[in-house]
Amino acid sequence: MIKDYYKLRIKGKDFKRFINTLIRFKIYFDYSNIKDDECIIIVDKDNLDKINSLKTSYEIDIINTYGLVKYKRLLKKYSFFLMSIFITFLLLSFLSSLIFKVEVIHSNKEIREIVKRDLEEYNIRPYRFKKSFKKREEILDKILDKEKERLEWLEIKVSGTTYIVNVEERKKNKSEVLGDEQDVVAAKDAMILRIEAEHGEIQKKKYDYVKKGDVIISGFIKNKEDVVSKVRAEGRVFGEVWYKVSVDIPKIYKEKMYTNKERNALQIKLFNKDYNLFSGYKDYESIEKYVLHNNIFPISFGIVKLKEKRESIKKYNINNVSDKAISIGEDRLLKRLGHDDTVIAKKVLKRCEKKSKILVEVFFKVSEDITDYVSIKNKEIPKNDKEE
């Protein structure tokens, strides 16, 4: 068991006589320091009690403590401060577990109202406790199942004491919008790679070149050579489309890249500014956060996982710039394309130097959905030219 010790300062005239008294009463102590008008001794708890029982005119003060008693004194001294911090954390914890605002993000007011109403049915509303990630996902699945005709996707992000609800409306197929008889036509110039026809008569074949507006699946149905009816042609057409992307690459290219190093750090957030203590990295990015905070108080605490980043400097010239240019060009192009579109070929067309940059033109072949629709509702069925 750890014993408690006390450092005492004894002041008075002829303090050596007092020391002799301690020896006579078998009070054990250690010398720490001796001066003309005072001395410092160290005693344990039992001997401290014996000293306190002596009647003396000497001034005896405790100037330091060792062992558990030291921490007890500190707790007593700072009890109000520590209690305030404890209560603050309890209050932060309580408030952080509440939601004060539910914000639905969508341009259509009707969609926002539908989502807000459905969320309230599952008690996702202001001044309610936050729900676990698993519970939120279950609720979103139920709402999507209920609103499957209107909603494509839902997501809830937690930002402090706010739920940010991102909504994606189910987009009706263009053929559904037109509703009546229609042709499937090319949305742009391309070479046909694949035709997926559901209704209508196919007018083109694989590897045919088409221009924007050319009919690929007709809504006019023939019996032999005669047009006998009109239908709503439906299907998808993928064509080979060509793009040229211009890329400017600095000759000295600075890029920040992740290393394989990760570590945890203590984060203090004060007035929307993060301070990561003991990060150990010059440059880093937070990839996971376990932070206790809310939007009411200006301060929060927590643990974050940091991933180290280092600046990579590469020098490019006419001979080694191609791969980088293709990579940058492809990233830009893919952001413009649909989910089902893919790059099937790429090639650098030309490169030239201009001061501190290298200008590169990259050619891409893309398999792209070129499906579009044109109504034929008001078009009459062509009459048979043959004489009866």
Legacy VTK file of the C-alpha trace (Angstrom):
# vtk DataFile Version 3.0
C-alpha trace
ASCII
DATASET POLYDATA
POINTS 388 float
0.000 0.000 0.000
1.269 3.460 -0.903
2.041 5.550 2.221
1.301 9.235 2.514
4.139 11.642 3.322
4.143 15.316 4.238
6.832 17.942 3.767
6.759 20.386 6.700
8.321 23.806 7.144
9.194 24.593 10.778
9.861 28.227 11.659
10.880 29.784 14.994
13.779 30.679 17.220
16.163 27.943 18.238
14.305 25.379 16.103
17.020 22.814 17.013
15.406 22.507 20.438
12.156 21.564 18.683
13.993 18.922 16.668
15.358 17.443 19.898
11.786 17.335 21.230
10.718 15.321 18.207
13.536 12.879 18.814
12.619 12.586 22.496
9.007 11.743 21.626
10.234 9.173 19.065
8.768 11.066 16.138
10.594 9.849 13.054
11.378 12.234 10.231
13.817 12.906 7.401
15.732 16.121 6.954
15.204 17.864 3.676
16.763 21.271 4.278
18.121 23.311 7.206
18.475 27.092 7.389
19.140 29.627 10.152
15.489 30.369 10.915
13.695 27.311 9.552
14.065 23.703 8.589
12.242 21.335 6.243
11.392 17.783 7.335
9.392 14.915 5.800
7.130 12.716 7.948
4.453 10.098 7.406
0.801 10.395 8.497
1.267 8.819 11.959
4.179 11.070 12.871
2.334 14.100 11.515
-0.481 13.378 13.973
2.063 13.186 16.820
3.580 16.550 15.832
0.133 18.144 15.702
-0.554 16.880 19.247
2.495 18.685 20.621
1.977 22.089 22.221
4.512 24.419 20.717
5.042 28.023 19.678
6.780 27.021 16.474
5.064 27.702 13.165
4.484 24.425 11.313
3.177 24.437 7.738
2.542 21.620 5.234
4.231 22.757 2.041
3.929 19.564 0.005
2.472 16.070 0.065
3.397 12.729 -1.498
1.394 9.589 -2.211
-2.393 9.344 -2.452
-2.903 12.308 -0.176
-1.406 14.551 -2.842
-4.147 13.613 -5.296
-6.790 13.912 -2.592
-5.661 17.471 -1.870
-5.677 18.304 -5.586
-9.169 16.864 -5.963
-10.367 18.887 -3.024
-8.657 22.044 -4.257
-10.040 21.755 -7.777
-13.293 19.988 -6.918
-15.476 22.846 -8.163
-13.570 23.117 -11.439
-13.628 19.346 -12.018
-17.310 19.164 -11.151
-18.007 21.970 -13.615
-16.171 20.092 -16.372
-18.027 16.878 -15.497
-21.404 18.618 -15.597
-20.443 20.337 -18.868
-19.568 16.998 -20.446
-22.846 15.509 -19.226
-24.726 18.454 -20.696
-22.764 18.219 -23.960
-23.430 14.500 -24.125
-27.133 15.019 -23.554
-27.463 17.869 -26.049
-25.328 16.039 -28.618
-27.718 13.122 -28.476
-30.594 15.392 -29.536
-31.572 16.610 -32.982
-32.481 20.300 -33.217
-32.988 20.543 -36.969
-33.972 18.252 -39.856
-32.979 19.718 -43.232
-34.254 18.016 -46.394
-32.204 18.898 -49.481
-34.147 18.953 -52.754
-35.219 21.632 -55.226
-38.817 20.377 -55.364
-40.885 21.654 -52.423
-43.418 18.841 -52.797
-40.670 16.202 -52.513
-39.274 17.956 -49.437
-42.694 17.906 -47.775
-43.251 14.223 -48.599
-39.886 13.209 -47.109
-40.347 15.427 -44.049
-43.789 13.953 -43.382
-42.521 10.376 -43.725
-39.564 11.061 -41.429
-41.866 12.490 -38.764
-43.890 9.265 -38.829
-40.757 7.509 -37.565
-40.067 10.218 -34.969
-37.222 11.828 -36.914
-37.969 15.428 -36.046
-36.458 18.289 -34.034
-35.956 17.838 -30.279
-35.850 14.063 -30.448
-32.951 11.755 -29.615
-30.643 10.699 -32.432
-31.143 7.237 -33.831
-28.377 4.745 -34.512
-27.008 4.351 -38.030
-28.648 0.925 -38.333
-32.014 2.285 -37.224
-31.785 5.210 -39.643
-31.050 2.830 -42.514
-34.068 0.703 -41.592
-36.304 3.776 -41.568
-34.969 4.979 -44.934
-35.621 1.548 -46.459
-39.224 1.685 -45.248
-39.722 5.178 -46.656
-38.202 4.209 -50.007
-40.472 1.167 -50.160
-43.483 3.340 -49.380
-42.527 6.090 -51.853
-40.979 3.875 -54.526
-42.972 5.638 -57.243
-41.480 9.022 -56.297
-38.125 8.462 -54.604
-34.999 6.782 -55.926
-32.569 7.260 -53.020
-32.358 8.719 -49.519
-29.444 9.458 -47.211
-29.202 10.982 -43.742
-25.986 12.742 -42.752
-25.415 13.875 -39.182
-23.858 17.318 -38.767
-23.680 18.154 -35.078
-27.295 18.387 -33.945
-28.674 18.555 -37.491
-29.920 15.777 -39.755
-29.168 16.615 -43.392
-31.401 14.472 -45.607
-30.306 14.128 -49.232
-33.035 13.031 -51.626
-32.930 11.807 -55.193
-36.240 11.772 -56.987
-37.029 8.800 -59.191
-36.553 10.053 -62.721
-39.114 8.833 -65.119
-37.887 7.401 -68.357
-38.295 9.807 -71.231
-40.673 7.300 -72.805
-42.818 7.472 -69.672
-42.875 11.247 -69.936
-43.962 11.190 -73.553
-46.472 8.500 -72.741
-47.888 8.088 -76.252
-46.546 6.730 -79.524
-42.897 7.523 -80.111
-39.651 6.667 -81.916
-36.352 5.891 -80.266
-33.794 8.203 -81.873
-30.088 9.007 -81.521
-29.302 11.717 -78.978
-26.003 12.510 -80.746
-23.775 11.488 -83.635
-22.282 8.038 -83.033
-21.561 4.554 -84.336
-24.048 2.023 -82.975
-22.545 -0.629 -80.675
-25.633 -2.203 -79.128
-29.413 -1.974 -79.480
-31.665 -3.214 -76.679
-35.160 -3.016 -78.180
-38.276 -3.703 -76.114
-41.033 -2.412 -78.410
-41.010 -1.119 -81.948
-39.163 -2.029 -85.139
-35.365 -1.748 -85.320
-34.257 0.453 -88.212
-30.485 0.302 -87.728
-27.896 -2.340 -87.030
-24.610 -2.655 -85.191
-21.768 -0.487 -86.564
-24.155 1.788 -88.483
-23.265 5.470 -88.218
-26.137 7.690 -87.082
-26.614 11.406 -86.704
-28.500 13.167 -83.957
-32.246 12.600 -84.459
-31.936 9.513 -86.689
-34.631 6.902 -85.944
-33.138 3.712 -84.493
-36.271 1.962 -83.179
-39.437 3.029 -84.993
-42.885 3.257 -83.461
-44.465 2.504 -86.860
-45.227 -1.226 -87.096
-45.209 -2.864 -90.504
-46.833 -5.954 -91.851
-44.643 -6.860 -94.755
-44.289 -3.499 -96.544
-47.380 -1.830 -95.100
-47.429 0.310 -91.931
-50.344 -1.016 -89.913
-50.106 0.676 -86.508
-48.253 3.021 -84.169
-46.771 2.020 -80.797
-44.583 3.525 -78.146
-41.124 2.316 -79.165
-38.950 1.537 -76.181
-35.357 0.435 -75.709
-31.796 1.587 -75.150
-29.081 2.306 -77.670
-25.356 2.445 -76.964
-23.056 4.041 -79.459
-19.387 4.821 -79.883
-18.941 8.542 -79.282
-15.693 10.451 -79.740
-14.307 13.144 -77.473
-11.231 15.348 -77.453
-10.105 16.585 -74.042
-7.435 19.270 -73.648
-5.244 19.052 -70.547
-2.715 21.589 -69.257
-0.057 20.017 -67.031
2.591 22.104 -65.237
6.140 20.986 -65.931
6.656 20.860 -62.162
3.554 19.083 -60.887
2.841 19.130 -57.156
0.427 16.567 -55.839
-0.480 15.543 -52.302
-0.657 11.792 -51.843
-1.559 9.552 -48.924
1.085 7.452 -47.197
0.316 4.191 -45.396
0.635 5.850 -41.987
-2.390 6.396 -39.741
-2.736 7.428 -36.122
-5.274 8.713 -33.605
-5.169 12.234 -32.238
-7.046 14.291 -29.694
-9.179 16.936 -31.372
-10.463 20.121 -29.819
-12.877 22.153 -31.898
-13.261 25.790 -30.930
-15.523 28.156 -32.882
-15.590 25.809 -35.917
-11.804 25.487 -36.035
-10.172 22.102 -35.431
-7.029 21.677 -33.344
-5.555 18.180 -33.575
-3.167 17.554 -30.691
-0.321 15.030 -30.912
-0.979 14.439 -34.610
2.708 13.975 -35.378
2.125 14.632 -39.089
2.996 17.770 -41.002
0.115 17.263 -43.418
-2.812 14.933 -42.920
-6.511 14.390 -43.447
-9.146 13.254 -40.960
-10.728 10.026 -42.224
-12.804 9.061 -39.170
-14.140 11.107 -36.302
-15.473 10.155 -32.900
-16.244 13.629 -31.597
-18.550 14.740 -28.807
-19.993 18.049 -29.927
-23.070 20.000 -30.844
-23.986 23.237 -32.563
-24.896 25.138 -29.400
-21.591 25.248 -27.557
-18.497 26.628 -29.332
-16.201 23.883 -28.010
-16.092 20.114 -28.503
-13.697 17.253 -27.811
-13.026 13.896 -29.396
-10.707 11.423 -31.063
-10.008 11.492 -34.802
-8.131 9.099 -37.037
-5.587 10.880 -39.201
-4.049 9.692 -42.445
-0.705 11.207 -43.380
-0.317 13.095 -46.654
2.927 14.075 -48.288
3.594 16.370 -51.178
4.908 14.609 -54.237
6.749 16.687 -56.825
7.037 15.335 -60.344
8.713 16.870 -63.354
7.054 16.387 -66.736
8.265 16.895 -70.254
7.060 16.048 -73.746
8.241 12.448 -73.408
6.749 11.425 -70.056
3.529 13.455 -69.847
1.173 11.149 -71.771
0.040 8.810 -68.965
-0.681 11.700 -66.601
-2.602 13.606 -69.259
-4.719 10.548 -70.093
-5.482 9.984 -66.397
-6.562 13.589 -65.798
-8.534 13.726 -69.055
-10.361 10.482 -68.287
-11.325 11.687 -64.798
-12.792 14.860 -66.266
-14.668 12.969 -68.964
-16.171 10.384 -66.611
-17.709 13.141 -64.513
-19.749 14.167 -67.558
-20.853 10.666 -68.530
-23.585 8.410 -67.164
-23.130 5.440 -64.849
-23.381 2.920 -67.696
-20.988 4.765 -70.014
-17.423 3.477 -70.308
-14.198 4.542 -71.974
-13.192 1.900 -74.526
-10.105 3.541 -76.060
-7.811 6.517 -75.414
-4.892 8.066 -77.212
-2.752 11.205 -77.051
-3.153 13.189 -80.246
-0.646 15.992 -79.743
1.647 17.568 -77.165
3.316 20.928 -77.092
5.230 23.028 -74.571
4.096 26.499 -73.609
6.198 28.337 -71.017
5.772 26.444 -67.744
3.085 24.074 -69.044
2.658 21.188 -71.433
-0.537 21.243 -73.499
-1.885 17.786 -74.308
-4.870 16.812 -76.433
-6.302 13.380 -75.649
-8.748 11.420 -77.826
-11.321 9.101 -76.210
-13.707 6.535 -77.625
-16.667 6.047 -75.300
-19.458 3.504 -75.190
-22.317 5.848 -74.328
-26.075 5.638 -73.925
-27.354 7.711 -76.861
-31.044 6.947 -76.341
-33.580 9.701 -76.978
-37.274 9.807 -77.864
-39.446 11.688 -80.350
-43.232 11.665 -80.250
-45.091 10.381 -83.336
-48.527 10.914 -81.811
-49.497 13.526 -84.376
-47.988 11.704 -87.351
-50.379 9.821 -89.551
-49.767 6.232 -90.537
-48.415 6.302 -94.121
-50.901 5.030 -96.691
-50.034 2.094 -98.926
-49.036 3.440 -102.381
-50.045 0.254 -104.126
-53.182 0.416 -106.178
-55.962 -1.933 -105.217
LINES 1 389
388 0 1 2 3 4 5 6 7 8 9 10 11 12 13 14 15 16 17 18 19 20 21 22 23 24 25 26 27 28 29 30 31 32 33 34 35 36 37 38 39 40 41 42 43 44 45 46 47 48 49 50 51 52 53 54 55 56 57 58 59 60 61 62 63 64 65 66 67 68 69 70 71 72 73 74 75 76 77 78 79 80 81 82 83 84 85 86 87 88 89 90 91 92 93 94 95 96 97 98 99 100 101 102 103 104 105 106 107 108 109 110 111 112 113 114 115 116 117 118 119 120 121 122 123 124 125 126 127 128 129 130 131 132 133 134 135 136 137 138 139 140 141 142 143 144 145 146 147 148 149 150 151 152 153 154 155 156 157 158 159 160 161 162 163 164 165 166 167 168 169 170 171 172 173 174 175 176 177 178 179 180 181 182 183 184 185 186 187 188 189 190 191 192 193 194 195 196 197 198 199 200 201 202 203 204 205 206 207 208 209 210 211 212 213 214 215 216 217 218 219 220 221 222 223 224 225 226 227 228 229 230 231 232 233 234 235 236 237 238 239 240 241 242 243 244 245 246 247 248 249 250 251 252 253 254 255 256 257 258 259 260 261 262 263 264 265 266 267 268 269 270 271 272 273 274 275 276 277 278 279 280 281 282 283 284 285 286 287 288 289 290 291 292 293 294 295 296 297 298 299 300 301 302 303 304 305 306 307 308 309 310 311 312 313 314 315 316 317 318 319 320 321 322 323 324 325 326 327 328 329 330 331 332 333 334 335 336 337 338 339 340 341 342 343 344 345 346 347 348 349 350 351 352 353 354 355 356 357 358 359 360 361 362 363 364 365 366 367 368 369 370 371 372 373 374 375 376 377 378 379 380 381 382 383 384 385 386 387
